Amino acid sequence: MVKGLYTAYTGMINEQKRLDVLSNNLANADTNGYKKEGTTSQTFADELAIKIKDTSSYGLAQKLGTISMGVHIGETYTDYSTGSFKVTDNSTDFAIKGDGFFAIAYTDKQGNSSVKYTRDGAFTVNTQGYLVTKDGDYVLNANDARNGNVNGRIRVDPTQKITVDELGNIYQNDQQVGTIGIVDFADYDYLAKYGENMYDLVNGGTVTAADGRIVQGTLESSNVNVVSEMVNMITISRAYQAGQKVINTIDETLDKAVNQVGNV
């Protein structure tokens, strides 16, 4: 009977963690290029123990029993499906149609620069003519994006209109002045989320050529479906409440067993 407390408790903790992930998705529903996260659940591993002075098992660990002690989060995963496109008609807004990421030379507060990857193409041209993100980080050109070089900046004439084709080639006055770099990865499992909509490539990851095409004057929205997330939130809340009821029921049963039956 007491094992039911553990089952209800671990179930409530599991639902709480699921709710944290879901809340983060809803908070970033309007974040450009954000990719929603999800969770999987699994039972706890078998409880093992070694029986003291039991020569029949030769000191090998054996299962304590066949009853599961509850559930916990298996893993948190990212859904990389493409979000909907919204037309802005801003010449420095870009979206990637297909697979691929923009490469950004990100600089932290300590002044250290590293390459980050994002689907957020809300760029702008600063006063020096460099193509940068809204936070002022430089957008890398095609060659340096593939090589992971943080110094591969794109510079244009800030007084002239820019036109960008599907391959990322930038034109001013009918002359090519640069190319926006987009890259892809052999295995997305080697991507680690950094902030809201940027990613790090961890050790073991491989940069590959991207088959996506750049669309100018358009931004990719978050792939979070608010209605689905709200329905999931209701389901999680009801599961959490069910765990509370189980604990209250067992608590009342134990109270009667100790204070009423035990007095007879």
Buried (B, 14 or more C-beta within 10 A) or exposed (E): EEEBBBBBBBBBBBBEBBBEBBEBBBEBBEBBBBBBBBBEBEEEEEEEEEEEEEEEEEEEEEEEEEEBBBBBBEEBBBEBEBBEBEEBEBBBBBBBBEBBBBBBBBBEEEEEBBBBBBBBBBBBBEEEBBBBBEEEBBBBBBEBBBBBBBEBBBBBEBEBEBEBBEEBBBBBEEEEBBBBBBBBBEEBEBBEBBEBBBBBBEEEBEBBEBEBBBBBBBBBBBBBBEEEBEEBBEEBEEBBEBBEEBBEEBEEEEEEEEEEEEEE
